[in-house]
Amino acid sequence: MRFNTSLAVAGALSLAVLTAGPVLAEPVAESGAAPTAVATTPAPAATKAPEPTKAPAAKAPETKAPETKAPEAKQTQAPAAKKSAQPVKKVTKAAKEQAAEPAITGVTLSSATVTAGQAYEVTVTTSAVADGKRVHVQGFGDPKVALTKDGKAVVLLVAPSDATPGAKTLKISVEGVATHSSATVTVVEAAKPAIVDAVVSPGLVAPGENYTVAVSTKDVADGKRVHVQGLGDPKVSYVKDGRATVALTAPADAAPGVSTLTISVEGVEAQLKRTIEVGQAIPSSASVTVTPGTVHAGDKVGVQVRSSEPRATDARVTSPAFSGKHAFTLTKGQGEITAATSNDLKPGQYPVTVEIILGERVIATAQTTLTVTAKPVTPTPIVSVDLQLTPGKVRVGGSYLAGVHTDNVKPGTAVVITTPDGKKHTVEVDDFGDAVTRLHVPKDAKPGAYKVVATLPGGQSSTASLTVTQAVVPGADLYLKLSPGTVYAGGDFTAFVASDSAKPGTEVVIADPGGKAVTTKINAHGVAAVRFHVSSGTKAGAYVFSADMERAKKVYATLTVKKRVVAQTDGLTPRGGAETGGGLVAAQVGGGTGGFGGVALGGLLMAAGAGAAFLGRRRRDQV
């Protein structure tokens, strides 16, 4: 919802019942040619009122030139120029901003936590500080300096290599700024590389058979060596994406029994132990599937296990995506569990490994992959407020409407409107996010430019300008607005007229393009409205309407009509052809001064109506 200052929506939104008597007039044949659109002309007195106060200030420098020969004239004029300028500097916002002292307005860190030896940035924002001023950051490591540019400086720092974990305070100072600022950076221990798991497959081998050891690591760089020794010749593989698979062979002369395997990774202090049994192998195969195969971190998945050996008693599932191992019982070699993924998983692919167990032996293994994707980010709705004043120019002691439109604000939210005199007025927004209230200019207010501010509970605000004039504008002002300005043939619109200076009951004549007129009266709120119906036979084009009032200049507004073909129904019997705009005349609705009445007028149906029609609008979910 927006408030049109030229329309003087003040009266339309005050919910006053407006009246206007219908005028009978004979239809006017449409020629297809419409008067040229003429823009609404504001009252001349309203634009000329400020000119007398501006003229002396503008001419003051010009009077000095011709009097350069008379010393006395120079002396008397110089003080006059200074007196007229001083009050302006005291009240203008620009003068206050120029006098503002330099200050630090914000300090942000590229990272609130660092490890020893890690580089990070401190961004310092300032106000009223010239470019090239030095910005110092000290208190943690070597002091650093950067220069301001466009009110900002970025200081690059490095945490000391011997920094101990804990919170560290940074002291920020800016050349020319009297006060200091501070920020806190926390030193944390760097993540240590580790061996997460090692899976031996199969767990039971015959002499001379091959087996593998699948090793999972954390925070181990690619290319680091992985060693496995304990049964057969030691073997080496290399880490890639945190994993490595080492292929080994049981010696042909290996004695039956259980052997211990030692797994070590370059750069990792701790080792991992696993066992493998040499004996008669039990032929078996296995499969494992996860459902769904793609999830977000923290989601649950189903793990289904199948073994070709019906005597298998248990299964054990491991994965970097799960916390710990999941063991469960098999029935005829089959089983299923539900496992939850870790909440802090990064997007990527994670192996899921199953071991099939018969008694205490691992007789088969299988592996599949689980894909983890990033969680969708739901954008936070932007909460905003917009304030409009109608009219924007008010005389001392007069009144005006403050209209508020908000986005993403709950109905009933309180909006505080602060007027130039410091008073606060609270209004609540409706289901459409809108609110309106009438405000008054004090009788002792001084003429000039002022600001009115609307503020939401969250701190979002909007500012609108208000001009206060000293005296009543001579003559009468008149405004005309068609809403909507574009309609389809067969549609409706409302002509609004408004005046800031006309007395209640003042007659206004609204004329259609054919010259046929209807008379309405200005109400106590300075507005009036007339409802029109555009006949379905009206030709597409631009149609100029006018409004005339005593002691005011005639004003104009243009209506654009678009053609729309409407299917005939049983409830519509056309009267007259398309050339005359003939159609149904609206029936009387309501009664007294608040109802609608209508007659055919210049090819259109004109009806007097209430200004409340201007409030019609769709809800947000219909936009």
C-alpha positions as CSV (number, residue, x, y, z in Angstrom):
1,M,0.0,0.0,0.0
2,R,1.3,3.4,-1.0
3,F,0.0,6.9,-0.2
4,N,-0.2,9.4,-3.0
5,T,0.4,12.9,-1.8
6,S,-1.3,14.5,-4.8
7,L,-4.4,12.5,-4.1
8,A,-4.8,13.5,-0.5
9,V,-5.6,9.9,0.6
10,A,-6.0,11.4,4.0
11,G,-9.8,11.6,3.7
12,A,-10.1,8.3,1.9
13,L,-8.4,6.3,4.6
14,S,-10.3,8.1,7.5
15,L,-13.3,5.8,6.6
16,A,-15.7,8.8,6.4
17,V,-18.8,8.2,4.4
18,L,-18.8,10.5,1.4
19,T,-21.8,11.5,-0.6
20,A,-22.6,12.8,-4.0
21,G,-25.9,13.0,-5.8
22,P,-26.2,11.2,-9.1
23,V,-26.9,13.4,-12.1
24,L,-29.0,12.3,-15.0
25,A,-27.7,13.0,-18.4
26,E,-28.3,11.6,-21.8
27,P,-25.7,9.2,-23.3
28,V,-23.1,10.6,-25.6
29,A,-22.1,8.6,-28.6
30,E,-18.5,7.5,-28.7
31,S,-16.5,8.9,-31.6
32,G,-13.4,6.9,-30.7
33,A,-11.4,10.1,-30.2
34,A,-10.7,11.1,-26.6
35,P,-9.4,14.4,-25.2
36,T,-5.6,14.6,-24.8
37,A,-4.5,13.6,-21.3
38,V,-3.6,16.6,-19.2
39,A,-1.5,16.3,-16.0
40,T,-3.1,17.4,-12.7
41,T,-2.1,21.1,-12.1
42,P,-1.4,22.0,-8.5
43,A,-2.7,25.3,-7.0
44,P,-0.3,28.2,-7.9
45,A,-0.5,29.6,-4.3
46,A,0.8,26.3,-2.9
47,T,4.0,26.5,-5.0
48,K,4.6,30.2,-4.5
49,A,4.2,30.4,-0.8
50,P,7.9,29.6,0.0
51,E,9.3,32.0,-2.7
52,P,9.2,35.2,-0.7
53,T,11.3,33.7,2.1
54,K,13.9,32.4,-0.3
55,A,14.2,35.5,-2.5
56,P,16.0,37.8,0.0
57,A,18.6,35.1,0.9
58,A,19.3,34.6,-2.8
59,K,19.6,38.3,-3.6
60,A,21.8,39.2,-0.7
61,P,25.1,38.5,-2.5
62,E,23.9,40.5,-5.6
63,T,23.4,43.7,-3.7
64,K,27.1,43.9,-2.6
65,A,28.4,44.1,-6.2
66,P,27.0,47.5,-7.2
67,E,27.9,49.1,-3.8
68,T,31.6,48.3,-3.8
69,K,32.4,52.0,-3.9
70,A,30.5,52.8,-0.8
71,P,32.3,51.5,2.3
72,E,29.3,52.1,4.5
73,A,27.0,49.9,2.4
74,K,29.4,47.0,2.6
75,Q,29.6,47.2,6.4
76,T,25.8,47.2,6.8
77,Q,25.2,44.3,4.4
78,A,27.9,41.9,5.6
79,P,26.3,41.3,9.0
80,A,22.9,40.9,7.5
81,A,24.2,38.0,5.3
82,K,25.7,36.3,8.3
83,K,22.6,36.6,10.4
84,S,20.4,34.9,7.7
85,A,22.9,32.1,7.3
86,Q,23.5,31.2,10.9
87,P,20.1,29.9,11.8
88,V,20.1,27.6,8.8
89,K,23.4,26.0,9.9
90,K,22.0,25.4,13.4
91,V,18.9,23.5,12.3
92,T,20.0,21.6,9.3
93,K,21.1,18.0,9.5
94,A,24.0,18.5,7.2
95,A,25.6,21.0,9.6
96,K,25.3,18.5,12.5
97,E,26.9,15.7,10.4
98,Q,29.8,18.0,9.4
99,A,30.5,18.7,13.1
100,A,30.5,15.0,14.0
101,E,33.7,13.8,15.6
102,P,35.6,10.9,14.1
103,A,34.7,7.5,15.6
104,I,35.1,3.8,15.3
105,T,31.7,2.3,14.2
106,G,32.5,-1.4,14.0
107,V,35.1,-4.1,14.3
108,T,34.6,-7.6,12.7
109,L,36.9,-10.6,12.5
110,S,37.3,-13.0,9.6
111,S,37.3,-15.8,12.1
112,A,36.5,-15.7,15.8
113,T,38.6,-18.8,16.4
114,V,42.1,-19.5,15.2
115,T,44.8,-22.0,15.7
116,A,48.5,-21.2,16.5
117,G,50.1,-19.8,13.4
118,Q,46.8,-19.1,11.5
119,A,46.3,-15.9,9.7
120,Y,43.1,-13.8,10.1
121,E,41.8,-10.4,9.3
122,V,40.3,-7.6,11.4
123,T,38.0,-5.2,9.5
124,V,37.6,-1.8,11.2
125,T,34.9,0.6,10.0
126,T,34.9,4.3,10.9
127,S,32.9,7.5,10.4
128,A,34.2,11.0,9.8
129,V,37.8,9.7,9.4
130,A,39.9,10.9,6.5
131,D,41.5,8.4,4.1
132,G,45.1,7.5,5.0
133,K,44.7,7.5,8.8
134,R,46.5,4.7,10.6
135,V,44.6,1.9,12.2
136,H,46.5,0.0,15.0
137,V,45.6,-3.5,16.2
138,Q,47.7,-4.8,19.2
139,G,47.4,-7.1,22.2
140,F,47.8,-10.5,20.5
141,G,51.0,-11.2,18.6
142,D,53.0,-8.5,16.8
143,P,51.1,-5.1,16.5
144,K,49.9,-4.4,13.0
145,V,48.9,-1.2,11.1
146,A,46.7,-0.5,8.1
147,L,45.5,2.7,6.5
148,T,41.9,3.8,6.1
149,K,40.2,4.1,2.8
150,D,36.5,5.1,2.3
151,G,36.1,4.8,6.1
152,K,37.4,1.2,6.4
153,A,40.7,-0.6,7.0
154,V,41.5,-4.3,6.9
155,V,44.4,-5.4,9.2
156,L,46.0,-8.8,8.5
157,L,47.2,-10.6,11.6
158,V,48.9,-14.0,12.3
159,A,48.3,-15.8,15.6
160,P,51.7,-16.6,17.3
161,S,53.0,-20.1,16.6
162,D,53.4,-20.7,20.3
163,A,49.9,-19.2,21.3
164,T,48.2,-21.1,24.1
165,P,44.5,-22.0,23.8
166,G,42.1,-19.4,25.2
167,A,40.5,-16.0,24.6
168,K,42.7,-13.1,23.5
169,T,41.8,-9.4,23.6
170,L,42.6,-7.2,20.7
171,K,42.9,-3.4,21.2
172,I,41.9,-1.3,18.2
173,S,42.8,2.4,17.8
174,V,42.5,4.9,14.9
175,E,44.6,8.0,14.3
176,G,42.5,11.0,15.1
177,V,39.9,9.1,17.2
178,A,39.9,9.7,20.9
179,T,38.3,6.4,21.9
180,H,39.5,2.9,21.5
181,S,37.7,-0.3,20.6
182,S,38.3,-4.0,21.3
183,A,37.6,-7.5,20.0
184,T,38.1,-11.0,21.2
185,V,39.7,-13.9,19.3
186,T,39.8,-17.4,20.7
187,V,42.8,-19.7,20.1
188,V,41.9,-23.4,19.8
189,E,44.0,-26.5,19.4
190,A,44.6,-27.7,15.8
191,A,42.8,-30.9,15.0
192,K,45.1,-33.9,15.3
193,P,45.2,-36.6,12.6
194,A,43.9,-39.9,13.6
195,I,43.0,-43.4,12.4
196,V,39.2,-43.8,12.5
197,D,38.8,-47.4,11.6
198,A,40.3,-50.4,9.8
199,V,38.2,-53.2,8.3
200,V,39.9,-56.6,7.5
201,S,38.2,-58.5,4.6
202,P,37.7,-61.3,4.8
203,G,38.3,-62.0,8.5
204,L,39.1,-65.7,7.8
205,V,41.6,-66.7,5.0
206,A,43.2,-69.9,3.9
207,P,47.0,-70.1,3.5
208,G,48.1,-68.3,0.4
209,E,44.8,-66.3,0.0
210,N,44.6,-62.6,-0.4
211,Y,42.9,-60.2,2.0
212,T,42.5,-56.4,2.3
213,V,42.6,-53.8,5.1
214,A,40.4,-50.8,4.4
215,V,41.7,-47.9,6.6
216,S,39.7,-44.7,7.3
217,T,41.4,-41.6,8.7
218,K,40.6,-38.1,9.9
219,D,42.5,-34.9,9.2
220,V,45.3,-36.9,7.4
221,A,46.6,-35.3,4.2
222,D,46.5,-37.1,0.9
223,G,49.7,-39.0,0.1
224,K,50.5,-40.1,3.6
225,R,51.7,-43.7,3.9
226,V,49.6,-46.4,5.5
227,H,51.5,-49.5,6.8
228,V,50.0,-52.9,7.7
229,Q,52.0,-55.7,9.1
230,G,51.5,-58.9,11.1
231,L,50.5,-61.7,8.6
232,G,52.6,-62.0,5.5
233,D,54.9,-59.3,4.1
234,P,54.3,-55.8,5.3
235,K,52.5,-53.7,2.7
236,V,52.1,-49.9,2.1
237,S,49.3,-47.8,0.6
238,Y,48.6,-44.1,0.4
239,V,45.8,-41.9,1.8
240,K,43.4,-40.3,-0.6
241,D,40.3,-38.5,0.6
242,G,40.9,-39.8,4.1
243,R,40.9,-43.5,3.0
244,A,43.4,-46.2,1.9
245,T,43.1,-49.9,1.1
246,V,46.1,-52.1,1.7
247,A,46.2,-55.5,-0.2
248,L,48.0,-58.4,1.6
249,T,48.5,-62.1,1.1
250,A,48.6,-64.8,3.8
251,P,51.8,-66.8,3.6
252,A,51.4,-70.2,1.9
253,D,52.9,-71.9,5.0
254,A,50.9,-69.9,7.5
255,A,49.8,-72.0,10.5
256,P,46.1,-72.0,11.4
257,G,45.2,-69.5,14.1
258,V,44.5,-65.9,14.8
259,S,47.1,-63.3,13.9
260,T,47.3,-59.6,15.0
261,L,47.6,-56.9,12.4
262,T,49.2,-53.5,13.3
263,I,48.0,-50.5,11.2
264,S,50.0,-47.3,11.3
265,V,49.6,-44.0,9.3
266,E,52.4,-41.5,8.7
267,G,51.9,-38.5,10.9
268,V,49.6,-40.3,13.3
269,E,51.0,-41.2,16.7
270,A,48.5,-43.9,17.7
271,Q,48.3,-47.3,16.0
272,L,45.3,-49.6,15.4
273,K,45.2,-53.3,16.0
274,R,43.0,-55.8,14.1
275,T,42.9,-59.6,13.9
276,I,42.7,-62.1,11.1
277,E,42.3,-65.9,11.3
278,V,44.0,-68.4,9.1
279,G,42.1,-71.6,8.7
280,Q,39.6,-73.3,6.4
281,A,37.6,-70.6,4.7
282,I,33.8,-70.8,4.6
283,P,32.6,-69.7,1.1
284,S,30.3,-66.8,1.6
285,S,29.3,-63.5,0.0
286,A,27.4,-60.5,1.4
287,S,25.7,-57.3,0.3
288,V,24.7,-54.1,2.0
289,T,22.4,-51.3,0.9
290,V,21.4,-48.0,2.5
291,T,17.9,-46.3,2.1
292,P,17.8,-43.6,1.1
293,G,21.2,-43.4,-0.6
294,T,21.4,-39.5,-0.3
295,V,20.6,-37.7,2.9
296,H,21.3,-34.5,4.9
297,A,23.5,-34.5,7.9
298,G,21.6,-35.7,11.0
299,D,19.1,-37.8,8.9
300,K,18.4,-41.4,9.6
301,V,18.9,-44.2,7.0
302,G,18.0,-47.9,6.8
303,V,20.8,-50.4,6.4
304,Q,19.8,-53.8,4.9
305,V,22.3,-56.7,5.1
306,R,22.2,-60.0,3.1
307,S,24.6,-63.0,3.3
308,S,24.8,-66.1,1.2
309,E,25.6,-68.1,4.3
310,P,22.3,-68.8,6.1
311,R,24.1,-69.9,9.2
312,A,25.6,-66.4,9.7
313,T,24.6,-65.3,13.2
314,D,25.5,-61.5,13.4
315,A,26.4,-58.5,11.4
316,R,28.5,-55.4,12.2
317,V,28.0,-52.1,10.3
318,T,30.6,-49.3,10.4
319,S,30.8,-46.0,8.6
320,P,32.5,-42.5,9.2
321,A,28.9,-41.2,8.7
322,F,27.7,-43.0,11.8
323,S,28.8,-42.7,15.4
324,G,30.3,-46.0,16.5
325,K,29.6,-49.5,15.3
326,H,26.1,-51.0,14.9
327,A,25.9,-54.7,15.7
328,F,22.7,-56.7,15.2
329,T,21.5,-60.3,14.8
330,L,20.8,-62.0,11.5
331,T,18.0,-64.4,10.7
332,K,18.8,-66.9,8.0
333,G,21.7,-64.6,6.9
334,Q,19.5,-61.4,6.7
335,G,18.9,-58.4,8.9
336,E,18.1,-54.7,8.9
337,I,18.8,-51.7,11.3
338,T,18.2,-47.9,11.3
339,A,21.2,-45.7,11.8
340,A,21.4,-41.9,12.4
341,T,24.0,-39.9,10.6
342,S,26.1,-37.4,12.6
343,N,24.8,-33.8,12.7
344,D,28.2,-32.2,11.8
345,L,28.8,-34.2,8.6
346,K,30.2,-32.3,5.7
347,P,28.7,-32.9,2.2
348,G,30.4,-35.8,0.5
349,Q,30.4,-39.6,0.0
350,Y,31.0,-41.9,3.0
351,P,31.7,-45.7,2.9
352,V,29.3,-48.0,4.7
353,T,30.9,-51.4,5.5
354,V,29.3,-54.6,6.8
355,E,31.0,-57.6,8.4
356,I,29.1,-61.0,8.4
357,I,29.9,-63.0,11.5
358,L,29.5,-66.8,12.0
359,G,30.2,-67.6,15.6
360,E,33.2,-65.4,16.3
361,R,34.6,-65.4,12.8
362,V,34.1,-62.8,10.0
363,I,33.2,-64.8,7.0
364,A,32.4,-62.1,4.5
365,T,32.4,-58.3,4.1
366,A,30.6,-55.9,1.8
367,Q,30.6,-52.1,1.2
368,T,28.4,-49.4,-0.3
369,T,28.4,-45.6,-0.4
370,L,26.2,-43.1,1.4
371,T,26.0,-39.5,-0.1
372,V,25.5,-36.6,2.3
373,T,24.4,-33.3,0.8
374,A,24.2,-29.8,2.3
375,K,21.0,-28.8,4.0
376,P,18.9,-26.3,2.1
377,V,19.2,-22.8,3.5
378,T,15.9,-21.1,4.1
379,P,16.4,-17.4,3.6
380,T,15.2,-15.2,6.4
381,P,12.4,-12.9,5.2
382,I,13.4,-9.2,5.1
383,V,11.3,-7.2,7.5
384,S,10.7,-3.6,6.3
385,V,8.5,-0.6,7.0
386,D,7.5,2.3,4.7
387,L,6.0,5.6,5.9
388,Q,4.1,8.0,3.7
389,L,2.5,11.3,4.7
390,T,-0.5,12.8,3.0
391,P,-0.4,15.6,2.4
392,G,3.4,16.2,2.7
393,K,2.8,20.0,3.1
394,V,0.7,21.2,6.0
395,R,0.1,24.6,7.5
396,V,0.6,25.4,11.2
397,G,-2.2,23.9,13.2
398,G,-3.3,21.6,10.4
399,S,-3.4,17.8,10.2
400,Y,-2.1,15.0,8.0
401,L,-2.3,11.3,7.6
402,A,0.7,9.0,8.4
403,G,0.3,5.7,6.5
404,V,2.5,2.8,7.2
405,H,3.1,-0.2,5.0
406,T,5.1,-3.2,6.3
407,D,6.5,-6.5,4.8
408,N,6.9,-9.8,6.7
409,V,5.3,-8.3,9.9
410,K,2.6,-10.1,11.8
411,P,-0.9,-8.5,12.1
412,G,-1.2,-6.5,15.2
413,T,2.4,-5.6,15.4
414,A,2.8,-2.1,17.0
415,V,4.5,0.6,14.9
416,V,5.7,3.7,16.7
417,I,5.5,7.0,14.8
418,T,7.6,9.8,16.1
419,T,6.6,13.3,15.1
420,P,8.9,16.4,14.9
421,D,7.8,17.6,18.4
422,G,9.1,14.3,19.9
423,K,5.8,12.8,20.6
424,K,5.3,9.1,19.9
425,H,2.1,7.6,18.4
426,T,1.5,3.9,18.3
427,V,-0.5,2.1,15.6
428,E,-1.1,-1.6,14.9
429,V,-0.8,-3.0,11.4
430,D,-3.8,-5.0,10.0
431,D,-3.9,-8.3,8.1
432,F,-2.4,-6.5,5.1
433,G,0.6,-5.1,7.1
434,D,-0.8,-1.6,6.9
435,A,-1.8,1.1,9.4
436,V,-2.9,4.7,9.3
437,T,-3.4,7.5,11.8
438,R,-4.1,11.2,11.7
439,L,-1.5,13.5,13.2
440,H,-1.6,17.2,13.9
441,V,0.9,20.0,13.6
442,P,1.0,22.1,16.8
443,K,-0.3,25.7,16.5
444,D,3.0,27.0,17.8
445,A,5.2,25.1,15.4
446,K,7.6,27.0,13.3
447,P,7.4,26.8,9.5
448,G,10.1,24.6,7.9
449,A,11.1,21.1,6.9
450,Y,10.7,18.3,9.4
451,K,11.1,14.5,9.6
452,V,8.5,11.9,10.8
453,V,9.9,8.5,11.7
454,A,8.0,5.1,11.9
455,T,9.8,2.3,13.8
456,L,9.2,-1.4,14.2
457,P,9.9,-3.3,17.4
458,G,12.9,-4.9,15.7
459,G,14.4,-1.5,15.0
460,Q,13.6,-1.2,11.3
461,S,12.5,2.3,10.5
462,S,11.3,4.6,7.7
463,T,11.5,8.4,7.5
464,A,9.2,10.8,5.6
465,S,9.5,14.5,5.1
466,L,6.9,17.0,6.3
467,T,6.8,20.7,5.3
468,V,5.1,23.1,7.6
469,T,3.9,26.4,6.2
470,Q,3.0,29.5,8.2
471,A,-0.2,30.8,6.6
472,V,-3.3,29.4,4.9
473,V,-2.6,29.1,1.2
474,P,-4.7,31.7,-0.6
475,G,-7.3,30.5,-3.0
476,A,-8.4,26.8,-3.2
477,D,-6.4,23.8,-4.1
478,L,-7.9,20.8,-5.9
479,Y,-6.7,17.3,-6.7
480,L,-8.2,14.6,-8.9
481,K,-7.2,10.9,-8.9
482,L,-8.8,8.0,-10.8
483,S,-8.3,4.6,-9.0
484,P,-7.5,2.4,-10.7
485,G,-6.2,4.4,-13.6
486,T,-6.5,1.5,-16.0
487,V,-9.6,-0.7,-16.3
488,Y,-11.2,-3.2,-18.7
489,A,-14.4,-2.4,-20.5
490,G,-17.1,-3.5,-18.1
491,G,-15.1,-2.7,-15.0
492,D,-15.4,0.0,-12.2
493,F,-13.2,2.8,-11.0
494,T,-13.5,5.7,-8.5
495,A,-12.8,9.3,-9.1
496,F,-11.4,11.0,-5.9
497,V,-11.2,14.7,-5.4
498,A,-9.5,16.4,-2.4
499,S,-8.8,19.9,-1.2
500,D,-6.8,21.1,1.8
501,S,-8.5,24.4,2.0
502,A,-12.1,24.0,0.8
503,K,-14.8,24.2,3.3
504,P,-17.1,21.1,4.0
505,G,-20.0,21.2,1.6
506,T,-18.1,22.9,-1.2
507,E,-19.4,21.6,-4.6
508,V,-17.0,19.9,-7.1
509,V,-18.1,19.1,-10.6
510,I,-16.6,16.0,-12.2
511,A,-17.0,15.7,-15.9
512,D,-16.5,12.7,-18.2
513,P,-14.8,12.9,-21.6
514,G,-18.2,13.7,-23.2
515,G,-18.7,16.8,-21.1
516,K,-21.5,15.3,-19.0
517,A,-21.0,16.2,-15.3
518,V,-21.9,15.0,-11.9
519,T,-21.7,17.2,-8.8
520,T,-20.4,16.0,-5.5
521,K,-19.5,17.8,-2.2
522,I,-16.3,18.0,-0.2
523,N,-16.8,16.4,3.2
524,A,-15.4,17.4,6.6
525,H,-12.2,15.6,5.8
526,G,-11.6,17.5,2.6
527,V,-12.4,14.7,0.2
528,A,-15.2,13.3,-2.0
529,A,-15.5,10.4,-4.3
530,V,-17.6,9.4,-7.3
531,R,-17.9,5.7,-8.5
532,F,-18.0,5.0,-12.2
533,H,-18.8,1.9,-14.2
534,V,-17.3,1.5,-17.6
535,S,-19.8,0.0,-20.0
536,S,-18.8,-3.3,-21.7
537,G,-19.2,-1.6,-25.1
538,T,-16.7,1.2,-24.3
539,K,-13.8,1.3,-26.9
540,A,-10.3,0.9,-25.7
541,G,-8.3,4.1,-25.4
542,A,-7.5,7.0,-23.1
543,Y,-10.3,9.1,-21.6
544,V,-9.7,12.5,-19.9
545,F,-11.8,13.4,-16.8
546,S,-11.9,16.8,-15.2
547,A,-12.7,18.3,-11.8
548,D,-13.8,21.9,-11.2
549,M,-14.4,23.8,-8.0
550,E,-15.0,27.5,-7.2
551,R,-11.8,29.5,-6.6
552,A,-9.6,26.6,-7.9
553,K,-8.0,25.7,-11.2
554,K,-9.6,22.9,-13.1
555,V,-7.6,19.7,-12.8
556,Y,-7.5,16.6,-15.1
557,A,-6.8,12.9,-14.9
558,T,-6.6,10.2,-17.6
559,L,-8.4,6.8,-17.5
560,T,-7.1,4.0,-19.8
561,V,-9.7,1.6,-20.9
562,K,-8.7,-1.9,-22.2
563,K,-11.0,-4.1,-24.3
564,R,-12.1,-7.4,-22.8
565,V,-14.5,-9.9,-24.4
566,V,-17.0,-11.2,-21.8
567,A,-19.2,-14.2,-22.3
568,Q,-22.9,-13.3,-22.2
569,T,-24.9,-14.7,-19.3
570,D,-28.5,-15.0,-18.4
571,G,-28.2,-12.1,-16.0
572,L,-27.0,-9.6,-18.6
573,T,-29.1,-8.1,-21.3
574,P,-27.2,-5.4,-23.3
575,R,-29.0,-2.1,-24.0
576,G,-27.6,-0.2,-26.9
577,G,-24.8,-1.1,-29.1
578,A,-21.0,-1.1,-28.6
579,E,-20.8,2.4,-30.2
580,T,-23.0,4.0,-27.6
581,G,-21.5,2.0,-24.7
582,G,-24.9,0.8,-23.8
583,G,-25.3,-1.7,-20.9
584,L,-26.9,-2.4,-17.6
585,V,-27.3,0.4,-15.1
586,A,-26.2,-0.6,-11.6
587,A,-29.1,-1.1,-9.2
588,Q,-29.3,1.0,-6.1
589,V,-27.2,-0.4,-3.3
590,G,-27.8,0.6,0.3
591,G,-29.6,3.8,1.1
592,G,-29.3,7.3,2.3
593,T,-26.0,9.2,1.8
594,G,-23.9,6.0,2.0
595,G,-25.4,4.1,-1.0
596,F,-24.5,4.0,-4.7
597,G,-26.8,5.3,-7.4
598,G,-26.0,5.4,-11.1
599,V,-27.0,6.6,-14.6
600,A,-25.6,6.2,-18.1
601,L,-23.4,9.2,-18.7
602,G,-21.3,9.9,-21.8
603,G,-21.1,6.2,-22.6
604,L,-20.2,5.4,-19.0
605,L,-22.2,4.7,-15.9
606,M,-21.5,7.3,-13.2
607,A,-22.5,6.7,-9.6
608,A,-21.9,8.5,-6.4
609,G,-20.1,6.4,-3.8
610,A,-18.2,6.4,-0.5
611,G,-14.5,7.2,-0.3
612,A,-14.0,3.9,1.5
613,A,-13.9,2.3,-1.9
614,F,-10.3,3.4,-2.1
615,L,-9.4,1.0,0.6
616,G,-10.2,-2.1,-1.6
617,R,-7.1,-4.1,-2.1
618,R,-6.0,-7.7,-2.3
619,R,-4.5,-9.7,0.5
620,R,-0.8,-10.6,0.2
621,D,-1.6,-14.2,-0.7
622,Q,-3.7,-12.9,-3.7
623,V,-0.9,-10.7,-5.1
